[in-house]
Amino acid sequence: HFGADSLQKTAEALRFYALGLVAYSGIKVVAPAFYAIGKRNFPMMVSFVSIALNFALNLYLTFHLHMGIRGLALSTSLVALINFGILYVAMRRQAARLETKALGSTLARLLLASVPMVVLCLAAQRWYFVDLGGLPFLSKLVGVLGVIAVSGVLFFGTVLLLKVEEVGELVRVVRRRLGR
């Protein structure tokens, strides 16, 4: 029963969930740091506030603005961004310095490196994936995996050109492992 309409709705929800993905990952890094410094209650209280905010936003976006599943996904992402923001600011006060400038610079370069990948994916969506209905499943799969692979190579190459330090370190580790 999963047809074109279901696929479209799933894609829309995933777009909204993607907005909060970095924040959600950041929460998974910052929250345990509070436990490490003996401030266990703070991330728990922020989590409780986030749950209440998520509930309110779910009701507002889903029913008042009639966004349906997109509203649930957007609410989850917005709450993750707010949760991460609160935790990050609070940790910065605790630790005095969290390399915010370096983090911002890296994030800006990663966003810049995403542009060619996004252009490629949008071009593939517009011209390559226009009408796949008549193609066999294997052809569709190969097409999607091909676009993913080329997009990944394009992103990785752009990140290397922009000299993102963490990617350079990854390349060095891989070279050391392969050199053995």
N, C-alpha and C positions, 0 to 999 in steps of 0.2 A: 504493500500500500504506500510505499515511499516513492512518490513521483516527483515531477518537475516542481510542483508547488511546494512540496515538503523540502526539496533541495534548496529552493530559493529562500525559504524561511530559515533553514539551518544556516545558510551562508550569511544572512543578515544578522542572526544572533552571534555567529562567530566573529563578525566584524566588530560588534560592540564588545564582546568579551576580550578581543585583542587589545582594545584600548587600555585595559587594566592589567595586562599580562606582566609588564615590567614592574608595575607597582606591587603586584602580588608576589613576584619573585623577590623584590626588595624587602617586603614584610618578612619573608622567610629567612632573610639574612639579618635584619635589624632586630626583630623581636627576640631571638635567642641571646643577643648581646645584653639585653636588659636582665635576663636570668643570670648571665655570667657576672654582672656587676652587683647582683643581689637586689635588683629592683623588679621582682617578679610580678607585683601587683599592677604596675603601670601598663604593660602590654595587654594584660587581662582586662583592665578597665577600658582601654581603648577598643578592645575587641567587643565588649558589651555595648559600648556606644555605637560601634560600627554595625552591630546586629540590629539595633533599634533604628538607626539611620537607613539601613538597607530595607527594612520592613516598610518604613514610611515612603522611601523612594520607589519601592516596588509598587505600592498602592497608587502613588501619584502617577508614575510613568505608565504603568500598565493599564489602569482603569480611567484615570482622569485625562491623560493625554492619548489614551487608546493605542499605545505602542505594542501591546501584546508581549510576545516573547522577547522582542527587541528591548522593551522597557526593563524586563528582568535582567537581561544581559548588561544593558547600560548602567542600571543601578548597581550591579555587582562591581563593574569596573570603576564607577565613580567612588564607591565606598572604599575600594582597594586603594585608589589614589589618595583619598583623604586619610585613610588609616596609615598608609606609608608616610605621608607628609607629616602627620602628627608624631609618629615614631621617630622619623628622621630628625625633625627639629628638636625633639626631646633628647635624643641621643647626642645630638651635636652640643647641646647644653651640658650634658654629662661628660662627654669626652673632649670638649673644648674645640676639637678640630677633627673633621672627617674627610679631609681632602675634597671638599665640595667643588672647588675650582677644577681640579683634575677630573673629577667625576662628570662635571658638566661638559668639559672639553671632549671627553671620550664619548659621552652621549650625543653631543652635537655631530661628531664625526661618524658615529654609527647611523644617525638619522640621515646624514648626507650620503652615506654609502648605501642606504636603503632606496634612495631615489631611483637609480638605474634599475634595480631589481623590481621596484613597483611599476616602473614604465614597461619593463618587459612583461610582467604578469598582466598588466592592463591591456597591452597590445595582444597578447596571446588570447585573453578573454574576448577581446573585440573581434579579432580576425581568425584565430585558429579554432577556438571553442564555440563558434557561432552556432553550428548545427551538427551536433555529434549523435543525434538520435538514431541514425541509421548505421552507425559504426558498431562493430562487435566490441564487447567488453574489453578484450585484450588491447585493441587499438586505442581505446579511450585511456586505459591504464598507462600504456606506453607514452601517450601524449602528455598526460598529467605528470608522470614521473620525469619525463624529459624536460618539461618546463620547470619543474622543481629543481632538477639537477643544474640546468643552465642558470637559473636564478641564483642558486647557491654559489656556483662558481663565480658569477658576476659580483655578488655581494662580497664574497671572500677576497676576490681580486681587488675590488674597490677599497675594502678595509685595509688591505696590505699597502695600497698606494697612499692611503691617508695616514699610514703609520700609526695605527692603533696599537699601543704598547702590548696589550694583553694578547692580541693575535700574533704579534711578533714573538712573544714568549711561547705561545702554543706551537708555532712553526719550529722554534729552536728545540722544544721538547720532542716533537715528532722526529726531527732530523737526528737528534741524539739517539732516540730509540731505534730508528731505522739504520743508523750507522753501526750499531752493535752487531 
